[in-house]
């Protein structure tokens, strides 16, 4: 495991392509001036040992040296010890609907993006709580096992889209069943399953799955995304809408939020339905809910004793700078044999 102490210094890596472009401009300027001074044959006689390849090699070495020195400024740290620590919190699993209907844009920017925004902001407000992520459509898939690494949860969440599932539909029952497997039943923690969906095209046997979750001590809360008026499902190419999804009759499909379905699931799961269209109210409701929940102690493993690694990168950086100093811009015999830049006359 590693940490980056000062990642903002990565911005200095942008200087490397700038330096290379400046080198090319200077090289072009030199060639132009040389042509004004004398023809190529005379220049070859005046400076027979000058090598274009060596010039490129030297600038390459300098760029590599600068890259190592920038990484040294960032100061990567490596975790050298894995230890078990005790935390207090609750266990939370988000089941995100990634069916095609979640692409509807009746809620800006789209139902799916709105759902991601809400989950991300909820994760930002979590303390020591553990979090896991499930995605589902016609089937459910584990996206991230339950963990205390909130940054990883947000990163995996941003990549969720309908293309990650093999079949369409809204198998909320499968999402609930998979959610049950996420929790460690041996630990006495409060368990919350948040289903973020528009509730459309769901399976009929959801009540049984919700009942099983309740027996396992899991509370199910549903977050509805979309409008009851509904909207079409856009088909995009290169980010632009080229058409809308149509049914077998050739008519544009209008997908609608089904709050009554989600309310019923939440009721069966000993939780409640939350209107997710009002982002701030949704986040505040869930934040209050989690603050009031009893925090239980659990064990988790994490790396400790992070040690600085910048000295390795400084060493490599200085080594490449030394190599650059020792490299002369004169031709060498093996370079002349390769004749990479058509320098042999």
CORURLIN-V204427 format. One record per residue. N is the residue number from 0. RES is the residue in one letter. PSI is psi in degrees with one decimal (999 if undefined). Layout:
n->(N N)
res->(RES RES)
psi->(PSI PSI)
This chain:
n->(0 1 2 3 4 5 6 7 8 9 10 11 12 13 14 15 16 17 18 19 20 21 22 23 24 25 26 27 28 29 30 31 32 33 34 35 36 37 38 39 40 41 42 43 44 45 46 47 48 49 50 51 52 53 54 55 56 57 58 59 60 61 62 63 64 65 66 67 68 69 70 71 72 73 74 75 76 77 78 79 80 81 82 83 84 85 86 87 88 89 90 91 92 93 94 95 96 97 98 99 100 101 102 103 104 105 106 107 108 109 110 111 112 113 114 115 116 117 118 119 120 121 122 123 124 125 126 127 128 129 130 131 132 133 134 135 136 137 138 139 140 141 142 143 144 145 146 147 148 149 150 151 152 153 154 155 156 157 158 159 160 161 162 163 164 165 166 167 168 169 170 171 172 173 174 175 176 177 178 179 180 181 182 183 184 185 186 187 188 189 190 191 192 193 194 195 196 197 198 199 200 201 202 203 204 205 206 207 208 209 210 211 212 213 214 215 216 217 218 219 220 221 222 223 224 225 226 227 228 229 230 231 232 233 234 235 236 237 238 239 240 241 242 243 244 245 246 247 248 249 250 251 252 253 254 255 256 257 258 259 260 261 262 263 264 265 266 267 268 269 270 271 272 273 274 275 276 277 278 279 280 281 282 283 284 285 286 287 288 289 290 291 292 293 294 295 296 297 298 299 300 301 302 303 304 305 306 307 308 309 310 311 312 313 314 315 316 317 318 319 320 321 322 323 324 325 326 327 328 329 330 331 332 333 334 335 336 337 338 339 340 341 342 343 344)
res->(X X X X X X X X X X X X X X X X X X X X X X X X X X X X X X X X X X X X X X X X X X X X X X X X X X X X X X X X X X X X X X X X X X X X X X X X X X X X X X X X X X X X X X X X X X X X X X X X X X X X X X X X X X X X X X X X X X X X X X X X X X X X X X X X X X X X X X X X X X X X X X X X X X X X X X X X X X X X X X X X X X X X X X X X X X X X X X X X X X X X X X X X X X X X X X X X X X X X X X X X X X X X X X X X X X X X X X X X X X X X X X X X X X X X X X X X X X X X X X X X X X X X X X X X X X X X X X X X X X X X X X X X X X X X X X X X X X X X X X X X X X X X X X X X X X X X X X X X X X X X X X X X X X X X X X X X X X X X X X X X X X X X X X X X X X X X X X X X X X X X X X X X X)
psi->(144.9 162.1 151.9 114.0 -43.6 69.7 -17.7 -23.2 -12.2 -21.1 -25.5 -15.1 -21.5 -18.5 -22.0 -52.6 -29.9 -44.4 -41.8 -40.2 -41.8 -39.5 -44.9 -39.3 -42.2 -41.3 -42.2 -41.4 -41.4 -45.7 -38.5 -44.6 -37.1 -39.2 -32.6 -30.4 -43.9 163.1 170.1 -35.1 -43.8 -40.4 -35.0 -37.1 -36.7 -36.4 72.7 -19.6 -2.8 134.0 122.5 -38.0 -43.8 -34.7 -44.6 -38.9 -42.9 -43.1 -33.4 -43.1 -41.5 -43.2 -41.4 -42.0 -44.5 -39.1 -44.0 -40.0 -36.3 -43.3 -34.5 -38.4 -37.5 -31.7 75.5 141.4 136.8 132.9 127.0 -4.9 130.5 117.5 156.0 125.8 160.2 135.1 166.4 132.7 -164.0 164.9 127.9 132.3 129.4 126.0 107.5 124.2 119.7 28.3 163.9 -30.7 -22.0 -5.0 -9.3 144.9 28.9 -17.7 121.7 145.7 -26.9 165.4 -44.4 -45.0 -36.8 -42.4 -42.9 -41.3 -44.7 -48.1 -42.3 -44.2 -32.3 -44.4 -38.2 -29.2 -0.2 150.5 -109.4 11.0 149.0 148.1 143.2 161.0 131.9 142.6 150.4 155.7 -103.8 -23.9 166.6 148.5 139.7 125.6 -40.4 122.5 160.6 131.2 164.5 -0.8 87.9 -32.6 -41.2 -38.8 -43.9 -36.3 -46.8 -36.4 -40.5 -22.1 -4.6 130.2 166.7 -25.0 -11.7 -9.7 147.0 -23.0 150.1 171.2 -166.7 79.6 73.5 -33.8 -39.8 -37.6 -40.6 -45.8 -40.7 -35.8 -37.5 -38.1 -16.6 -30.9 142.7 106.5 -13.3 -22.7 140.7 75.7 155.1 132.6 127.8 132.5 116.2 117.4 117.9 111.7 170.6 -4.7 7.6 148.9 36.5 160.7 158.7 -22.5 32.8 -34.9 -38.9 -40.9 -40.8 -37.9 -40.9 -39.3 -41.7 -41.2 -30.1 5.6 22.4 131.1 131.1 124.1 135.2 140.4 113.8 129.5 125.6 178.9 153.7 -24.3 -36.4 -175.5 164.9 163.7 110.2 146.0 119.1 153.1 120.4 37.0 -2.9 139.6 121.1 -17.9 -176.5 148.6 136.5 157.2 -172.5 -21.4 -1.3 10.0 145.7 129.4 130.1 116.8 137.0 149.6 137.6 78.2 -31.1 -35.3 -46.7 -35.5 -40.3 -41.4 -43.8 -38.9 -43.2 -27.9 14.6 30.4 -143.1 163.0 138.5 128.8 111.5 0.1 -23.5 93.1 -54.6 -39.9 -39.6 -48.4 -41.6 -40.8 -46.0 -36.7 -45.3 -39.9 -46.4 -32.4 -36.3 -18.7 144.1 130.7 127.0 152.7 136.8 162.1 143.4 153.0 139.7 157.0 145.3 -175.1 54.7 127.9 141.6 141.4 8.1 -29.7 -32.1 -41.4 -35.2 -42.8 -47.4 -38.8 -46.3 -35.5 -45.0 -32.8 -38.7 -42.0 -40.2 -39.8 -39.7 -22.0 123.9 155.7 15.3 154.9 147.6 162.4 -43.3 -29.1 -39.5 -36.2 -38.2 -38.0 47.2 -32.7 24.9 42.6 -18.4 128.3 999)
